[in-house]
Amino acid sequence: MSNAPPVRAVLMAAEVKDASHGFNRLVFKVDVGRSDMLTTTVLISQDAYRKLIAQLLRARIHHADRISLLKAWSRWEITARLDQFGSVAPTVTITAGDLDDSGAYAMDLARSLKAS
């Protein structure tokens, strides 16, 4: 992540699944500066959530409760996309394939969570 000011992303709605399949849906209003506000929906698959939890546990990193982790993960992903592309799509989808098997993605997220 760059040294840009933190992105302000306010959670507007959340639909968190307890089932073993499907997507967790979090809707944010994102302040991108210059009075521009975007509505972004972050979809996180249950498989991606389980893979992230497994990698965090393997690295012995304590994680927050489910909804807090999903919110922080969503904000982190929105910030990363804004840093990388200068904008964020209306819908951001995170699947298990987006997380590498070595755990580097999970470690980057964990470092970011500890810093904030």
Biopython code that builds the backbone (N, CA, C, O; Angstrom):
import numpy as np
from Bio.PDB.StructureBuilder import StructureBuilder

atoms = [
    (1, "MET", "N", (0.826, -1.169, 0.000)),
    (1, "MET", "CA", (0.000, 0.000, 0.000)),
    (1, "MET", "C", (0.879, 1.245, 0.000)),
    (1, "MET", "O", (1.984, 1.244, 0.543)),
    (2, "SER", "N", (0.382, 2.276, -0.601)),
    (2, "SER", "CA", (1.133, 3.517, -0.664)),
    (2, "SER", "C", (0.929, 4.321, 0.612)),
    (2, "SER", "O", (0.199, 3.900, 1.509)),
    (3, "ASN", "N", (1.571, 5.469, 0.689)),
    (3, "ASN", "CA", (1.428, 6.334, 1.835)),
    (3, "ASN", "C", (0.289, 7.326, 1.646)),
    (3, "ASN", "O", (0.242, 8.345, 2.334)),
    (4, "ALA", "N", (-0.613, 7.051, 0.743)),
    (4, "ALA", "CA", (-1.764, 7.906, 0.510)),
    (4, "ALA", "C", (-2.638, 7.912, 1.758)),
    (4, "ALA", "O", (-2.604, 6.973, 2.553)),
    (5, "PRO", "N", (-3.421, 8.977, 1.925)),
    (5, "PRO", "CA", (-4.305, 9.001, 3.094)),
    (5, "PRO", "C", (-5.264, 7.815, 3.054)),
    (5, "PRO", "O", (-5.608, 7.324, 1.979)),
    (6, "PRO", "N", (-5.691, 7.357, 4.224)),
    (6, "PRO", "CA", (-6.566, 6.189, 4.255)),
    (6, "PRO", "C", (-7.878, 6.456, 3.527)),
    (6, "PRO", "O", (-8.397, 7.573, 3.526)),
    (7, "VAL", "N", (-8.385, 5.427, 2.927)),
    (7, "VAL", "CA", (-9.643, 5.514, 2.210)),
    (7, "VAL", "C", (-10.764, 5.414, 3.232)),
    (7, "VAL", "O", (-10.726, 4.577, 4.133)),
    (8, "ARG", "N", (-11.739, 6.259, 3.084)),
    (8, "ARG", "CA", (-12.889, 6.192, 3.985)),
    (8, "ARG", "C", (-13.958, 5.356, 3.305)),
    (8, "ARG", "O", (-14.519, 5.759, 2.286)),
    (9, "ALA", "N", (-14.232, 4.204, 3.866)),
    (9, "ALA", "CA", (-15.250, 3.295, 3.344)),
    (9, "ALA", "C", (-16.223, 2.978, 4.467)),
    (9, "ALA", "O", (-15.851, 2.375, 5.474)),
    (10, "VAL", "N", (-17.456, 3.383, 4.289)),
    (10, "VAL", "CA", (-18.480, 3.190, 5.311)),
    (10, "VAL", "C", (-19.374, 2.024, 4.904)),
    (10, "VAL", "O", (-19.925, 2.007, 3.804)),
    (11, "LEU", "N", (-19.510, 1.063, 5.789)),
    (11, "LEU", "CA", (-20.357, -0.090, 5.525)),
    (11, "LEU", "C", (-21.820, 0.342, 5.556)),
    (11, "LEU", "O", (-22.290, 0.895, 6.550)),
    (12, "MET", "N", (-22.537, 0.086, 4.464)),
    (12, "MET", "CA", (-23.945, 0.448, 4.362)),
    (12, "MET", "C", (-24.865, -0.748, 4.589)),
    (12, "MET", "O", (-25.956, -0.604, 5.141)),
    (13, "ALA", "N", (-24.420, -1.928, 4.162)),
    (13, "ALA", "CA", (-25.229, -3.135, 4.315)),
    (13, "ALA", "C", (-24.315, -4.343, 4.279)),
    (13, "ALA", "O", (-23.254, -4.320, 3.656)),
    (14, "ALA", "N", (-24.740, -5.399, 4.956)),
    (14, "ALA", "CA", (-23.958, -6.632, 4.952)),
    (14, "ALA", "C", (-24.901, -7.824, 4.980)),
    (14, "ALA", "O", (-25.898, -7.845, 5.701)),
    (15, "GLU", "N", (-24.555, -8.799, 4.184)),
    (15, "GLU", "CA", (-25.264, -10.078, 4.175)),
    (15, "GLU", "C", (-24.195, -11.151, 4.344)),
    (15, "GLU", "O", (-23.487, -11.500, 3.399)),
    (16, "VAL", "N", (-24.093, -11.667, 5.571)),
    (16, "VAL", "CA", (-23.053, -12.639, 5.901)),
    (16, "VAL", "C", (-23.683, -14.020, 5.967)),
    (16, "VAL", "O", (-24.653, -14.246, 6.690)),
    (17, "LYS", "N", (-23.112, -14.939, 5.196)),
    (17, "LYS", "CA", (-23.646, -16.296, 5.107)),
    (17, "LYS", "C", (-23.028, -17.191, 6.183)),
    (17, "LYS", "O", (-21.841, -17.087, 6.493)),
    (18, "ASP", "N", (-23.850, -18.058, 6.735)),
    (18, "ASP", "CA", (-23.350, -19.089, 7.637)),
    (18, "ASP", "C", (-23.258, -20.430, 6.931)),
    (18, "ASP", "O", (-22.728, -21.395, 7.482)),
    (19, "ALA", "N", (-23.773, -20.490, 5.717)),
    (19, "ALA", "CA", (-23.773, -21.734, 4.951)),
    (19, "ALA", "C", (-22.366, -22.045, 4.459)),
    (19, "ALA", "O", (-21.468, -21.207, 4.537)),
    (20, "SER", "N", (-22.189, -23.253, 3.954)),
    (20, "SER", "CA", (-20.864, -23.675, 3.498)),
    (20, "SER", "C", (-20.558, -23.212, 2.079)),
    (20, "SER", "O", (-19.446, -23.425, 1.595)),
    (21, "HIS", "N", (-21.501, -22.593, 1.410)),
    (21, "HIS", "CA", (-21.275, -22.122, 0.051)),
    (21, "HIS", "C", (-21.950, -20.766, -0.123)),
    (21, "HIS", "O", (-22.749, -20.347, 0.714)),
    (22, "GLY", "N", (-21.626, -20.097, -1.201)),
    (22, "GLY", "CA", (-22.209, -18.789, -1.460)),
    (22, "GLY", "C", (-21.211, -17.676, -1.209)),
    (22, "GLY", "O", (-20.018, -17.919, -1.026)),
    (23, "PHE", "N", (-21.713, -16.458, -1.204)),
    (23, "PHE", "CA", (-20.882, -15.275, -1.043)),
    (23, "PHE", "C", (-21.388, -14.416, 0.105)),
    (23, "PHE", "O", (-22.593, -14.268, 0.309)),
    (24, "ASN", "N", (-20.446, -13.854, 0.848)),
    (24, "ASN", "CA", (-20.746, -12.811, 1.818)),
    (24, "ASN", "C", (-20.773, -11.512, 1.023)),
    (24, "ASN", "O", (-19.878, -11.261, 0.216)),
    (25, "ARG", "N", (-21.797, -10.682, 1.243)),
    (25, "ARG", "CA", (-21.948, -9.450, 0.468)),
    (25, "ARG", "C", (-21.891, -8.264, 1.417)),
    (25, "ARG", "O", (-22.664, -8.175, 2.371)),
    (26, "LEU", "N", (-20.952, -7.347, 1.138)),
    (26, "LEU", "CA", (-20.809, -6.132, 1.927)),
    (26, "LEU", "C", (-20.863, -4.939, 0.983)),
    (26, "LEU", "O", (-20.135, -4.892, -0.008)),
    (27, "VAL", "N", (-21.720, -3.984, 1.289)),
    (27, "VAL", "CA", (-21.891, -2.803, 0.442)),
    (27, "VAL", "C", (-21.309, -1.600, 1.182)),
    (27, "VAL", "O", (-21.660, -1.334, 2.331)),
    (28, "PHE", "N", (-20.420, -0.883, 0.509)),
    (28, "PHE", "CA", (-19.744, 0.276, 1.092)),
    (28, "PHE", "C", (-19.994, 1.531, 0.282)),
    (28, "PHE", "O", (-20.138, 1.473, -0.939)),
    (29, "LYS", "N", (-20.043, 2.668, 0.963)),
    (29, "LYS", "CA", (-19.929, 3.981, 0.332)),
    (29, "LYS", "C", (-18.466, 4.358, 0.522)),
    (29, "LYS", "O", (-17.970, 4.398, 1.648)),
    (30, "VAL", "N", (-17.780, 4.631, -0.580)),
    (30, "VAL", "CA", (-16.347, 4.899, -0.540)),
    (30, "VAL", "C", (-16.097, 6.351, -0.928)),
    (30, "VAL", "O", (-16.516, 6.796, -1.997)),
    (31, "ASP", "N", (-15.413, 7.084, -0.055)),
    (31, "ASP", "CA", (-15.033, 8.472, -0.321)),
    (31, "ASP", "C", (-13.687, 8.442, -1.032)),
    (31, "ASP", "O", (-12.675, 8.068, -0.438)),
    (32, "VAL", "N", (-13.673, 8.832, -2.295)),
    (32, "VAL", "CA", (-12.435, 8.800, -3.080)),
    (32, "VAL", "C", (-11.857, 10.193, -3.282)),
    (32, "VAL", "O", (-11.033, 10.406, -4.171)),
    (33, "GLY", "N", (-12.285, 11.135, -2.463)),
    (33, "GLY", "CA", (-11.735, 12.480, -2.534)),
    (33, "GLY", "C", (-12.478, 13.355, -3.524)),
    (33, "GLY", "O", (-13.249, 12.882, -4.359)),
    (34, "ARG", "N", (-12.219, 14.652, -3.401)),
    (34, "ARG", "CA", (-12.845, 15.647, -4.279)),
    (34, "ARG", "C", (-14.354, 15.485, -4.331)),
    (34, "ARG", "O", (-14.973, 15.629, -5.386)),
    (35, "SER", "N", (-14.923, 15.190, -3.205)),
    (35, "SER", "CA", (-16.370, 15.020, -3.032)),
    (35, "SER", "C", (-16.972, 13.933, -3.921)),
    (35, "SER", "O", (-18.163, 13.969, -4.230)),
    (36, "ASP", "N", (-16.160, 12.981, -4.326)),
    (36, "ASP", "CA", (-16.667, 11.842, -5.093)),
    (36, "ASP", "C", (-16.963, 10.689, -4.146)),
    (36, "ASP", "O", (-16.123, 10.316, -3.328)),
    (37, "MET", "N", (-18.141, 10.136, -4.258)),
    (37, "MET", "CA", (-18.533, 8.974, -3.463)),
    (37, "MET", "C", (-18.941, 7.865, -4.420)),
    (37, "MET", "O", (-19.696, 8.082, -5.368)),
    (38, "LEU", "N", (-18.427, 6.677, -4.150)),
    (38, "LEU", "CA", (-18.774, 5.505, -4.941)),
    (38, "LEU", "C", (-19.500, 4.507, -4.059)),
    (38, "LEU", "O", (-19.261, 4.445, -2.853)),
    (39, "THR", "N", (-20.380, 3.732, -4.655)),
    (39, "THR", "CA", (-20.971, 2.600, -3.967)),
    (39, "THR", "C", (-20.296, 1.356, -4.516)),
    (39, "THR", "O", (-20.335, 1.098, -5.719)),
    (40, "THR", "N", (-19.682, 0.593, -3.636)),
    (40, "THR", "CA", (-18.958, -0.610, -4.035)),
    (40, "THR", "C", (-19.470, -1.797, -3.240)),
    (40, "THR", "O", (-19.598, -1.738, -2.017)),
    (41, "THR", "N", (-19.761, -2.870, -3.949)),
    (41, "THR", "CA", (-20.186, -4.109, -3.315)),
    (41, "THR", "C", (-19.021, -5.088, -3.348)),
    (41, "THR", "O", (-18.455, -5.349, -4.409)),
    (42, "VAL", "N", (-18.667, -5.622, -2.201)),
    (42, "VAL", "CA", (-17.586, -6.605, -2.110)),
    (42, "VAL", "C", (-18.226, -7.965, -1.841)),
    (42, "VAL", "O", (-18.959, -8.142, -0.868)),
    (43, "LEU", "N", (-17.937, -8.914, -2.718)),
    (43, "LEU", "CA", (-18.424, -10.280, -2.575)),
    (43, "LEU", "C", (-17.243, -11.169, -2.205)),
    (43, "LEU", "O", (-16.269, -11.254, -2.954)),
    (44, "ILE", "N", (-17.325, -11.825, -1.066)),
    (44, "ILE", "CA", (-16.250, -12.713, -0.609)),
    (44, "ILE", "C", (-16.836, -14.115, -0.506)),
    (44, "ILE", "O", (-17.771, -14.358, 0.257)),
    (45, "SER", "N", (-16.275, -15.029, -1.281)),
    (45, "SER", "CA", (-16.812, -16.388, -1.267)),
    (45, "SER", "C", (-16.513, -17.079, 0.063)),
    (45, "SER", "O", (-15.533, -16.768, 0.739)),
    (46, "GLN", "N", (-17.372, -18.013, 0.414)),
    (46, "GLN", "CA", (-17.159, -18.793, 1.634)),
    (46, "GLN", "C", (-15.850, -19.573, 1.546)),
    (46, "GLN", "O", (-15.150, -19.728, 2.547)),
    (47, "ASP", "N", (-15.515, -20.066, 0.347)),
    (47, "ASP", "CA", (-14.254, -20.797, 0.160)),
    (47, "ASP", "C", (-13.059, -19.884, 0.434)),
    (47, "ASP", "O", (-12.088, -20.303, 1.063)),
    (48, "ALA", "N", (-13.131, -18.635, -0.039)),
    (48, "ALA", "CA", (-12.036, -17.687, 0.199)),
    (48, "ALA", "C", (-11.911, -17.389, 1.692)),
    (48, "ALA", "O", (-10.804, -17.309, 2.223)),
    (49, "TYR", "N", (-13.035, -17.226, 2.355)),
    (49, "TYR", "CA", (-13.015, -16.960, 3.804)),
    (49, "TYR", "C", (-12.364, -18.118, 4.550)),
    (49, "TYR", "O", (-11.501, -17.903, 5.401)),
    (50, "ARG", "N", (-12.775, -19.349, 4.235)),
    (50, "ARG", "CA", (-12.192, -20.516, 4.903)),
    (50, "ARG", "C", (-10.701, -20.640, 4.615)),
    (50, "ARG", "O", (-9.928, -20.991, 5.507)),
    (51, "LYS", "N", (-10.287, -20.357, 3.381)),
    (51, "LYS", "CA", (-8.869, -20.443, 3.023)),
    (51, "LYS", "C", (-8.059, -19.397, 3.790)),
    (51, "LYS", "O", (-6.967, -19.686, 4.279)),
    (52, "LEU", "N", (-8.603, -18.174, 3.891)),
    (52, "LEU", "CA", (-7.907, -17.124, 4.634)),
    (52, "LEU", "C", (-7.772, -17.504, 6.104)),
    (52, "LEU", "O", (-6.698, -17.355, 6.686)),
    (53, "ILE", "N", (-8.844, -17.991, 6.701)),
    (53, "ILE", "CA", (-8.806, -18.389, 8.112)),
    (53, "ILE", "C", (-7.765, -19.489, 8.325)),
    (53, "ILE", "O", (-6.996, -19.441, 9.285)),
    (54, "ALA", "N", (-7.741, -20.471, 7.439)),
    (54, "ALA", "CA", (-6.766, -21.562, 7.552)),
    (54, "ALA", "C", (-5.337, -21.031, 7.476)),
    (54, "ALA", "O", (-4.472, -21.466, 8.237)),
    (55, "GLN", "N", (-5.086, -20.095, 6.563)),
    (55, "GLN", "CA", (-3.737, -19.532, 6.437)),
    (55, "GLN", "C", (-3.370, -18.703, 7.656)),
    (55, "GLN", "O", (-2.224, -18.744, 8.104)),
    (56, "LEU", "N", (-4.321, -17.951, 8.203)),
    (56, "LEU", "CA", (-4.037, -17.171, 9.406)),
    (56, "LEU", "C", (-3.761, -18.086, 10.597)),
    (56, "LEU", "O", (-2.852, -17.822, 11.384)),
    (57, "LEU", "N", (-4.529, -19.145, 10.731)),
    (57, "LEU", "CA", (-4.295, -20.094, 11.821)),
    (57, "LEU", "C", (-2.957, -20.797, 11.675)),
    (57, "LEU", "O", (-2.250, -21.002, 12.662)),
    (58, "ARG", "N", (-2.605, -21.167, 10.447)),
    (58, "ARG", "CA", (-1.326, -21.821, 10.209)),
    (58, "ARG", "C", (-0.167, -20.900, 10.586)),
    (58, "ARG", "O", (0.870, -21.364, 11.060)),
    (59, "ALA", "N", (-0.345, -19.602, 10.376)),
    (59, "ALA", "CA", (0.697, -18.624, 10.714)),
    (59, "ALA", "C", (0.583, -18.158, 12.170)),
    (59, "ALA", "O", (1.339, -17.294, 12.617)),
    (60, "ARG", "N", (-0.373, -18.742, 12.901)),
    (60, "ARG", "CA", (-0.602, -18.407, 14.308)),
    (60, "ARG", "C", (-0.927, -16.925, 14.507)),
    (60, "ARG", "O", (-0.437, -16.277, 15.432)),
    (61, "ILE", "N", (-1.766, -16.416, 13.613)),
    (61, "ILE", "CA", (-2.188, -15.020, 13.693)),
    (61, "ILE", "C", (-3.636, -14.997, 14.158)),
    (61, "ILE", "O", (-4.512, -15.608, 13.548)),
    (62, "HIS", "N", (-3.867, -14.281, 15.247)),
    (62, "HIS", "CA", (-5.220, -14.164, 15.785)),
    (62, "HIS", "C", (-6.050, -13.305, 14.834)),
    (62, "HIS", "O", (-5.579, -12.282, 14.337)),
    (63, "HIS", "N", (-7.263, -13.722, 14.592)),
    (63, "HIS", "CA", (-8.156, -12.946, 13.738)),
    (63, "HIS", "C", (-9.386, -12.532, 14.535)),
    (63, "HIS", "O", (-9.747, -13.173, 15.522)),
    (64, "ALA", "N", (-10.008, -11.475, 14.102)),
    (64, "ALA", "CA", (-11.192, -10.946, 14.779)),
    (64, "ALA", "C", (-12.395, -11.845, 14.487)),
    (64, "ALA", "O", (-12.292, -12.841, 13.772)),
    (65, "ASP", "N", (-13.519, -11.469, 15.052)),
    (65, "ASP", "CA", (-14.734, -12.216, 14.759)),
    (65, "ASP", "C", (-15.053, -12.116, 13.260)),
    (65, "ASP", "O", (-14.491, -11.285, 12.548)),
    (66, "ARG", "N", (-15.940, -12.955, 12.812)),
    (66, "ARG", "CA", (-16.240, -13.103, 11.387)),
    (66, "ARG", "C", (-16.590, -11.777, 10.699)),
    (66, "ARG", "O", (-15.974, -11.427, 9.693)),
    (67, "ILE", "N", (-17.563, -11.044, 11.227)),
    (67, "ILE", "CA", (-18.001, -9.823, 10.551)),
    (67, "ILE", "C", (-16.914, -8.750, 10.576)),
    (67, "ILE", "O", (-16.737, -8.030, 9.593)),
    (68, "SER", "N", (-16.183, -8.635, 11.688)),
    (68, "SER", "CA", (-15.091, -7.646, 11.749)),
    (68, "SER", "C", (-14.003, -7.967, 10.736)),
    (68, "SER", "O", (-13.471, -7.068, 10.085)),
    (69, "LEU", "N", (-13.672, -9.248, 10.600)),
    (69, "LEU", "CA", (-12.665, -9.650, 9.627)),
    (69, "LEU", "C", (-13.143, -9.386, 8.203)),
    (69, "LEU", "O", (-12.376, -8.894, 7.376)),
    (70, "LEU", "N", (-14.391, -9.704, 7.910)),
    (70, "LEU", "CA", (-14.924, -9.465, 6.564)),
    (70, "LEU", "C", (-14.933, -7.974, 6.230)),
    (70, "LEU", "O", (-14.611, -7.591, 5.105)),
    (71, "LYS", "N", (-15.303, -7.124, 7.204)),
    (71, "LYS", "CA", (-15.302, -5.674, 6.968)),
    (71, "LYS", "C", (-13.882, -5.164, 6.723)),
    (71, "LYS", "O", (-13.638, -4.417, 5.775)),
    (72, "ALA", "N", (-12.951, -5.573, 7.581)),
    (72, "ALA", "CA", (-11.563, -5.117, 7.430)),
    (72, "ALA", "C", (-10.970, -5.619, 6.120)),
    (72, "ALA", "O", (-10.259, -4.882, 5.436)),
    (73, "TRP", "N", (-11.257, -6.864, 5.768)),
    (73, "TRP", "CA", (-10.753, -7.449, 4.519)),
    (73, "TRP", "C", (-11.301, -6.679, 3.323)),
    (73, "TRP", "O", (-10.565, -6.378, 2.384)),
    (74, "SER", "N", (-12.578, -6.366, 3.357)),
    (74, "SER", "CA", (-13.203, -5.619, 2.261)),
    (74, "SER", "C", (-12.567, -4.244, 2.104)),
    (74, "SER", "O", (-12.240, -3.825, 0.994)),
    (75, "ARG", "N", (-12.393, -3.542, 3.230)),
    (75, "ARG", "CA", (-11.765, -2.209, 3.167)),
    (75, "ARG", "C", (-10.334, -2.307, 2.648)),
    (75, "ARG", "O", (-9.891, -1.464, 1.869)),
    (76, "TRP", "N", (-9.617, -3.339, 3.082)),
    (76, "TRP", "CA", (-8.241, -3.536, 2.631)),
    (76, "TRP", "C", (-8.205, -3.771, 1.124)),
    (76, "TRP", "O", (-7.352, -3.217, 0.430)),
    (77, "GLU", "N", (-9.116, -4.581, 0.622)),
    (77, "GLU", "CA", (-9.165, -4.880, -0.811)),
    (77, "GLU", "C", (-9.556, -3.635, -1.615)),
    (77, "GLU", "O", (-9.001, -3.400, -2.689)),
    (78, "ILE", "N", (-10.493, -2.840, -1.116)),
    (78, "ILE", "CA", (-10.883, -1.591, -1.789)),
    (78, "ILE", "C", (-9.685, -0.655, -1.856)),
    (78, "ILE", "O", (-9.412, -0.075, -2.907)),
    (79, "THR", "N", (-8.966, -0.501, -0.743)),
    (79, "THR", "CA", (-7.788, 0.372, -0.709)),
    (79, "THR", "C", (-6.706, -0.118, -1.665)),
    (79, "THR", "O", (-6.084, 0.681, -2.365)),
    (80, "ALA", "N", (-6.482, -1.431, -1.694)),
    (80, "ALA", "CA", (-5.460, -1.991, -2.583)),
    (80, "ALA", "C", (-5.803, -1.711, -4.043)),
    (80, "ALA", "O", (-4.925, -1.366, -4.833)),
    (81, "ARG", "N", (-7.074, -1.858, -4.400)),
    (81, "ARG", "CA", (-7.470, -1.610, -5.795)),
    (81, "ARG", "C", (-7.393, -0.136, -6.141)),
    (81, "ARG", "O", (-7.032, 0.212, -7.265)),
    (82, "LEU", "N", (-7.723, 0.734, -5.205)),
    (82, "LEU", "CA", (-7.579, 2.168, -5.452)),
    (82, "LEU", "C", (-6.114, 2.539, -5.631)),
    (82, "LEU", "O", (-5.780, 3.340, -6.504)),
    (83, "ASP", "N", (-5.237, 1.965, -4.812)),
    (83, "ASP", "CA", (-3.800, 2.216, -4.947)),
    (83, "ASP", "C", (-3.265, 1.706, -6.277)),
    (83, "ASP", "O", (-2.465, 2.376, -6.930)),
    (84, "GLN", "N", (-3.706, 0.525, -6.673)),
    (84, "GLN", "CA", (-3.169, -0.108, -7.867)),
    (84, "GLN", "C", (-3.750, 0.479, -9.153)),
    (84, "GLN", "O", (-3.012, 0.724, -10.107)),
    (85, "PHE", "N", (-5.050, 0.705, -9.185)),
    (85, "PHE", "CA", (-5.707, 1.106, -10.431)),
    (85, "PHE", "C", (-6.205, 2.546, -10.434)),
    (85, "PHE", "O", (-6.560, 3.068, -11.490)),
    (86, "GLY", "N", (-6.240, 3.196, -9.279)),
    (86, "GLY", "CA", (-6.737, 4.558, -9.202)),
    (86, "GLY", "C", (-8.253, 4.641, -9.116)),
    (86, "GLY", "O", (-8.806, 5.733, -8.983)),
    (87, "SER", "N", (-8.919, 3.522, -9.190)),
    (87, "SER", "CA", (-10.373, 3.474, -9.056)),
    (87, "SER", "C", (-10.752, 2.084, -8.565)),
    (87, "SER", "O", (-9.921, 1.179, -8.493)),
    (88, "VAL", "N", (-12.005, 1.943, -8.237)),
    (88, "VAL", "CA", (-12.491, 0.640, -7.793)),
    (88, "VAL", "C", (-13.790, 0.350, -8.544)),
    (88, "VAL", "O", (-14.611, 1.241, -8.762)),
    (89, "ALA", "N", (-13.952, -0.881, -8.923)),
    (89, "ALA", "CA", (-15.138, -1.293, -9.674)),
    (89, "ALA", "C", (-16.367, -1.267, -8.762)),
    (89, "ALA", "O", (-16.233, -1.333, -7.540)),
    (90, "PRO", "N", (-17.551, -1.173, -9.346)),
    (90, "PRO", "CA", (-18.772, -1.205, -8.533)),
    (90, "PRO", "C", (-18.936, -2.522, -7.768)),
    (90, "PRO", "O", (-19.544, -2.551, -6.698)),
    (91, "THR", "N", (-18.396, -3.601, -8.318)),
    (91, "THR", "CA", (-18.444, -4.893, -7.635)),
    (91, "THR", "C", (-17.052, -5.500, -7.607)),
    (91, "THR", "O", (-16.396, -5.624, -8.642)),
    (92, "VAL", "N", (-16.608, -5.875, -6.420)),
    (92, "VAL", "CA", (-15.318, -6.534, -6.221)),
    (92, "VAL", "C", (-15.620, -7.946, -5.728)),
    (92, "VAL", "O", (-16.281, -8.126, -4.705)),
    (93, "THR", "N", (-15.134, -8.941, -6.459)),
    (93, "THR", "CA", (-15.377, -10.332, -6.085)),
    (93, "THR", "C", (-14.061, -10.979, -5.672)),
    (93, "THR", "O", (-13.066, -10.899, -6.391)),
    (94, "ILE", "N", (-14.068, -11.618, -4.509)),
    (94, "ILE", "CA", (-12.879, -12.310, -4.008)),
    (94, "ILE", "C", (-13.239, -13.782, -3.879)),
    (94, "ILE", "O", (-14.166, -14.153, -3.159)),
    (95, "THR", "N", (-12.487, -14.610, -4.591)),
    (95, "THR", "CA", (-12.704, -16.058, -4.527)),
    (95, "THR", "C", (-11.455, -16.722, -3.965)),
    (95, "THR", "O", (-10.425, -16.075, -3.779)),
    (96, "ALA", "N", (-11.558, -18.014, -3.698)),
    (96, "ALA", "CA", (-10.413, -18.754, -3.150)),
    (96, "ALA", "C", (-9.218, -18.702, -4.100)),
    (96, "ALA", "O", (-8.072, -18.748, -3.652)),
    (97, "GLY", "N", (-9.471, -18.606, -5.397)),
    (97, "GLY", "CA", (-8.393, -18.524, -6.376)),
    (97, "GLY", "C", (-7.584, -17.242, -6.264)),
    (97, "GLY", "O", (-6.444, -17.192, -6.728)),
    (98, "ASP", "N", (-8.152, -16.206, -5.659)),
    (98, "ASP", "CA", (-7.431, -14.937, -5.483)),
    (98, "ASP", "C", (-6.389, -15.015, -4.368)),
    (98, "ASP", "O", (-5.456, -14.214, -4.331)),
    (99, "LEU", "N", (-6.546, -15.969, -3.470)),
    (99, "LEU", "CA", (-5.584, -16.168, -2.390)),
    (99, "LEU", "C", (-4.558, -17.191, -2.828)),
    (99, "LEU", "O", (-4.912, -18.289, -3.259)),
    (100, "ASP", "N", (-3.292, -16.837, -2.720)),
    (100, "ASP", "CA", (-2.236, -17.771, -3.108)),
    (100, "ASP", "C", (-2.129, -18.894, -2.073)),
    (100, "ASP", "O", (-2.562, -18.742, -0.931)),
    (101, "ASP", "N", (-1.555, -20.004, -2.483)),
    (101, "ASP", "CA", (-1.430, -21.153, -1.584)),
    (101, "ASP", "C", (-0.313, -20.979, -0.557)),
    (101, "ASP", "O", (-0.307, -21.658, 0.470)),
    (102, "SER", "N", (0.624, -20.083, -0.821)),
    (102, "SER", "CA", (1.746, -19.911, 0.099)),
    (102, "SER", "C", (1.389, -19.064, 1.315)),
    (102, "SER", "O", (2.124, -19.067, 2.302)),
    (103, "GLY", "N", (0.272, -18.337, 1.261)),
    (103, "GLY", "CA", (-0.147, -17.532, 2.395)),
    (103, "GLY", "C", (0.329, -16.091, 2.359)),
    (103, "GLY", "O", (0.118, -15.357, 3.324)),
    (104, "ALA", "N", (0.968, -15.660, 1.269)),
    (104, "ALA", "CA", (1.472, -14.288, 1.188)),
    (104, "ALA", "C", (0.333, -13.273, 1.239)),
    (104, "ALA", "O", (0.462, -12.241, 1.899)),
    (105, "TYR", "N", (-0.776, -13.544, 0.559)),
    (105, "TYR", "CA", (-1.937, -12.651, 0.565)),
    (105, "TYR", "C", (-2.452, -12.484, 2.000)),
    (105, "TYR", "O", (-2.712, -11.368, 2.450)),
    (106, "ALA", "N", (-2.593, -13.597, 2.703)),
    (106, "ALA", "CA", (-3.080, -13.563, 4.089)),
    (106, "ALA", "C", (-2.116, -12.790, 4.986)),
    (106, "ALA", "O", (-2.552, -12.048, 5.866)),
    (107, "MET", "N", (-0.828, -12.955, 4.774)),
    (107, "MET", "CA", (0.162, -12.240, 5.585)),
    (107, "MET", "C", (0.113, -10.732, 5.318)),
    (107, "MET", "O", (0.238, -9.936, 6.249)),
    (108, "ASP", "N", (-0.065, -10.338, 4.059)),
    (108, "ASP", "CA", (-0.192, -8.909, 3.736)),
    (108, "ASP", "C", (-1.413, -8.315, 4.433)),
    (108, "ASP", "O", (-1.352, -7.222, 4.996)),
    (109, "LEU", "N", (-2.514, -9.047, 4.386)),
    (109, "LEU", "CA", (-3.726, -8.576, 5.059)),
    (109, "LEU", "C", (-3.504, -8.489, 6.561)),
    (109, "LEU", "O", (-3.894, -7.501, 7.183)),
    (110, "ALA", "N", (-2.890, -9.496, 7.149)),
    (110, "ALA", "CA", (-2.645, -9.513, 8.600)),
    (110, "ALA", "C", (-1.749, -8.353, 9.019)),
    (110, "ALA", "O", (-2.011, -7.713, 10.038)),
    (111, "ARG", "N", (-0.696, -8.070, 8.252)),
    (111, "ARG", "CA", (0.182, -6.942, 8.553)),
    (111, "ARG", "C", (-0.595, -5.629, 8.521)),
    (111, "ARG", "O", (-0.413, -4.761, 9.375)),
    (112, "SER", "N", (-1.454, -5.502, 7.529)),
    (112, "SER", "CA", (-2.249, -4.290, 7.404)),
    (112, "SER", "C", (-3.208, -4.129, 8.585)),
    (112, "SER", "O", (-3.400, -3.019, 9.083)),
    (113, "LEU", "N", (-3.805, -5.227, 9.030)),
    (113, "LEU", "CA", (-4.729, -5.188, 10.147)),
    (113, "LEU", "C", (-4.017, -4.821, 11.452)),
    (113, "LEU", "O", (-4.568, -4.105, 12.289)),
    (114, "LYS", "N", (-2.800, -5.313, 11.613)),
    (114, "LYS", "CA", (-2.024, -4.989, 12.816)),
    (114, "LYS", "C", (-1.617, -3.530, 12.816)),
    (114, "LYS", "O", (-1.552, -2.906, 13.875)),
    (115, "ALA", "N", (-1.339, -2.969, 11.635)),
    (115, "ALA", "CA", (-0.892, -1.577, 11.538)),
    (115, "ALA", "C", (-2.026, -0.594, 11.792)),
    (115, "ALA", "O", (-1.789, 0.550, 12.180)),
    (116, "SER", "N", (-3.259, -1.042, 11.573)),
    (116, "SER", "CA", (-4.380, -0.100, 11.730)),
    (116, "SER", "C", (-5.000, -0.171, 13.097)),
    (116, "SER", "O", (-5.950, 0.557, 13.383)),
]
sb = StructureBuilder()
sb.init_structure("model")
sb.init_model(0)
sb.init_chain("A")
sb.init_seg("    ")
for serial, (resi, resn, name, xyz) in enumerate(atoms, 1):
    if name == "N":
        sb.init_residue(resn, " ", resi, " ")
    sb.init_atom(name, np.array(xyz, "f"), 0.0, 1.0, " ", f" {name:<3s}", serial, name[0])
structure = sb.get_structure()
